[in-house]
């Protein structure tokens, strides 16, 4: 590009670091942001971990985005490994380095101390990680790295309040709270409707997502509503365990594990109730998508996120976390009341404006321009 006096000026280059682009909420957000930056005139390089497979990405990516992988490490640990990583990050001569998710943020924070290139890290949780494997020097480098970032992006005000306290003690002036974007929902009239009233849950099949709690609650509610079924989308290490629990509850014909879907909105459009039974969250993307699709939602009021998204009884139902009786009661209430489902679902659509993709991308662009 040329400036006003005819001198060539290259686009600002963003190095966007994330461990992988495997299916997941944070990975979807990363793709949305990178696409938005490309459209805004930035050059974008996505840097993945050496073990990542870019072919696993199921989200649209602008073909102008360059995808690279960190080479396998020559050193097993210590300062030599950090120096090696530092050289890799800096060789792209980026105008700004962005880290997304803890695994890569850990390395960036420790290796880019005293770095002239602006660094923004985005954490998707409260950073309550086990750091016992780090020695005193490692902890010093890590915490110093986080405290001297150009910016730390968090998703909720609640997490921000934790981060300014010990042990992290992040300076409040570098923290920015930027929520996840939600895509605008478009009705797909050609989709076949389900042959049964449908409850849907979407997420990784891991303990923190609380799907075992949902199975127990649905088992109680299902006795009173024999026509309803539960479809669970996602993959993870607990699939076999959850299937065994389903079978023990006698729900083989009423609870279905559907694996990964590449079209979340299509599945939501064919659903009557969405449930987020998580024990803990960062900022649940799929909850935003369910609300944007106008589905009546039930969410555990866990740390962190659902309570900042849902206005209880107005655009969704909040229940105490890890409370099976409360979840059972909420399920029964919505399963029995089509009018209430319609009311909550209609009000929920307003998240499309509050968390509009263009608004969130613009906030990221403003932050990049501020630190650059």
C-alpha positions, 0 to 999 in steps of 0.5 A: 500500500502507498501513503499520501506522498507515494511511498510504499508502506507494507501492511502491519503483520500480525503473528497469531499464535495458537496451539492448534485449530482443532474443533473448539470454541477458542479455535473458532474465535481465533479464526473469526478474528484472523479473518477480520484482521485480513479484511481490515488490511493486516497481513496475518500469520497463524503459528501452530504447535509442531504437533498440530494438524491444520487439516483438522480446522473445520472453520472458514479461513481466508486463503490469504492467511499464512499458516506456519508450524513451530519446528520441533524443539532442539532443546528439552527445557530450560533457558536454551528452550526459551531462547530457541522459542524466542528466536522462532517468534521474532523471526517473522518480524511481526508488528504485533504478536498475539497469543491465544490459550494457555499452552502457547501463552506460557511459552510467549510470556516466558520467552519474550521478556524484554521484547520490543515487539508488542505482545498481546495475550488472550486468556480464556479462563481464570488461569488457575493452572498447576504451576508446580512443575516450574522452578523459582526462575521459571515462575519469575519469568512467567509472572514477570512476562504476564505483568509486562505485556502490552495487553492481556485480553480477558473475557469477563469482568469477574476474571479481571477482578481475580487477575489483578490480585495475587498470585498474578497481580496483573496491572489493571492498566494492561487488562482489556475485557473483550467478549467472544463474538457471535455469528449472525443466525440465518434461518435455513428453511430447507432443513428437515425438522426432528421427528421428536422434541429435542434437547441439545448439548454441545461441548467437549466430552470432559468432566468440566462440561458436566454432561454426566449431570445432564444425563442424570437430570434428563433421566429424571425428567424423561419419565414424565415426557416420553416423547423428548430426546437428548442429542449431545454433540462433541468428542472427548475422552469421556465418551465411552464413560458417558455412554455407559452411564446413559445405558445404566440409566436406561436411556439408550433410545433417548440419548444420542452421542452425535460426534462433531458437527460442522454446522452448529446453527443447523443443529440448533435450529432443529432443537427446542432446548439447549443446555449448558451444564458446565462445572466451569467455563471461560466464556461459552461460545456455544451458549451465545450461538444457541441464544442467537438461534433463538433456542430456549437455554438452560445454563449452570451459573458457573464460573465464568461467563453464563451469569454475564450473558443470561438475564435469568428468567428473561432470556434464559434460565440460570441454575446453581452449578452441579445441582441435578435437582435444579437442572431436572426442574428447569428441564421439566419446566421448559419441556412442559411449556412451549410458550415459555420456550418461545418467550425466552428464545425470542428474547435471547436473540438480542445477543446477536447485537450485543456480541456482534462479530463486527463489534468484537473484531473492531475492538481487537483492531483498536487494541492492536493499533493502540499497542503498535 
